[in-house]
Amino acid sequence: MARANPVDKHDARRRALADSALRTLGELGYARASLREIANNSPFSHGVVHYYFADKLDLIVYCVRQYKAVCVTRYDGAVADATTADGLVAAFADRLCETIVDDAPMHRLWYDLRAQSMFEESLREAVEQIDRTLEDMVGRVVARYAELAGTEPSLPAHTAYGMLDGVFQQALLGHLSGEPAALDTLRAEVHQIMPLLVRAGRPGLVRV
């Protein structure tokens, strides 16, 4: 039998540690979470956590990268399955609301990390890479929406991302604060914003 590659085993253990740490990180945030606190709330000892991650920053960046890499793929189905522009917007808005309900602590951690990158230079490269991944995801959604509407995007992907990220963050804050209408407001705002991201379609070409 072939032996497992030591590199693969190391990566697998890092992923397992990150999965275990995400809940604690989401609850405590960047500033309050230490490696010892993370270890105390996981099946792993502080020594094991420290062996696989140089410090708290190394662990948090790895965790957020791992989570966001999976998170962005949840919108691919909405893009692939959509047959009308309105259907795509509805599916996209539903996915945004679902991820707030299911993964609010993780999104809160992401925004915490992004804010900290303004003060911690060592965070900026990772934050910029994650931001580009999210921007690319929004770009794919808008491009498909424009295609279904018989038109083309009217704004660059980073602008579209900024607009949608803004209302998403506000909805997340509202949800965490217990506002009952936060998700319905997000759905309505997505439906309002998406047509602004594409050029007016020519008569006879819009497929909604």
N, C-alpha and C positions, 0 to 999 in steps of 0.2 A: 504494500500500500504506500502511496506517495505521502510524504510528510507535508504538513501545512507550512507554507512559506512564513518564516518569522515576521516578515514585514506585514503580511496579511493578518497574522494573529495580533500584531501590535495595533494595526488600524482597527481591527474588530473590537479590541478592548477599549480603545479610545472612543469608538462610537457608542459602546455600551455605557461607558462612564458619562459621556455627554448626554445620552438619553436619560440616565438616572439624575443628572445634575439639572436638567432643564426645568423641572418643576420648582426646585428650590430657588433657582436663579429668577424664574418668573415671579415668584412670590416675594423675594427679598430685593431684587433689583441689583444693579451693578455695584453701588456703593456699599450696601450692607452685607453682601455675600462674600464670604471668605472661603478659601479651600477647606478649612477645617469645618466650617458651618455646612458646606456642601457635602463633605464626607459624612458628617453626623446625621444627615438626612438621606443617606444612600446606603446600599449594602457594602460599600467599599470603605476601606480605612483611609485615613488622611495620608498615610505613607504611599498607598497605592495610587491615589489621585495625584499626589505630587510627583510620583515616578513618571506618570504618563503625560503630565502637563507641567510646564516649567513654573507657571504661576497662575493666579486667578485670571489675568488678562488672556493668557493663552487658552485657557479652558472656555471662557465666555465667548471669545471670537470663534472658536471651533464649534461651540454649541449653536450659535446664531447662524453661522454659515450652513451647518448641517440642517437646521430647521428650515431656513429660507430656501435652500436647494430643493427640499421636498415641497414646501408651501407653494412655490410658484407653479409647480406642475398641476396643481388642483384646478387651474383655469384652462389647461390644455383641452380637457374634455368639452368644456363649454364652447371653445373655439372650433374644435373638430366636429362637434355634433350640430352646431347651429346651421339652420337653413334659411333663416330670415334675420334681418337686422334687429328687429324688435325682440325676437327670440334670443339672440345673442346677448343683448343688453339685460334682459330679464335673468338669464342664466348667470351672467357675470355678476350682477347685483346680488343674486342669491348666494353665490360662492363667497362673496365678500362678507355677507352677513353671517354665513355659516362659520367662517374662520374666526370671526370675532367671538361668536358664542363658544366655539370649541377650543380656541387657542388664545384667549385674551391675555393671559400672563406672558406668553411668548412674544406677542406683539408689543406689549408694554416693555418687555426687556429690550426689544429691538430699538424702540424709540429712546429708551434710556441710554443705550449704547451709542446711538447716533448723536444724541446731545452731548454725551461725554467726549466724543471724538473732537468736539470744538476745543476742548481743553487738553486732551491726551493725544499727542501727535502719533503715538504708537498705534492708535486705533484707526487712524484715518484711512490707511490703505485698505483694510478689511471692510470698513464701512462703505467706502467708495465702490469696492467690488460688489458688495451685496446690493447697493443702490442700483448699479448698472444691471444686475440680474433682474431686479424688480422693474426697472425701466424697460428692459427688453420684453418682459412679460406683458406690460401694458401696451407696448408697441405692437405686439402680435395681436392682441385683442382689438386694438383700434384699427389695424390694417385689415383684419377680417371683417370688422363691422363696416368699414368703408367699402370693401369689396361687395358685401351683401347689399349695401345701399346704392351700389352703382356709382360710387364716387371715389375720392381719395382723401387721405388725412390732410387736414389743414394746418396742423401744428406739429412741431418736432416731438419725438417720443418723450424727451425729458420734460417738456412743458405739459404734455398730457399726464405723465406720471405725477408731476407736481400737483396738478389740479385734483386728480383722483386720490392721491395720497393725503391731501389736505382734508377732504371730506371723510376719508376712512379714519384718520386719526381723531377727528372730532367725534365720529360715531363710536369709536373705541372708548374715548373718554366718557361719553354719555352712557355707554353700556356699563362701564365700570362704576359710574356714579349712580346707577340704578334708574336712569331715565327710560321709561317704558317705550317712548316713541323713537329712541335712538336708531334702531335698525330700519324702521319704516322711513325715517328721514333719509337715511343713507340710500335706500332703494330709490326714493324719489329724486335725490340729488344725482345719482348715477344716470338715471333716465334723462335728467335735464342737461347734464354735462356732455354725454356722449355725442349728441348731434352737433355740439359746438366744436368737436374735435375733427370733423370732416367737412369738406366743401359741400355746398348745396348740390344735390344730385340733379342731373338733367332729367326733364320730364320723360317718363316711359322707362327709366332705368332703375328707379328705386324699387327694391324688392323687400317689402316689409310684411 
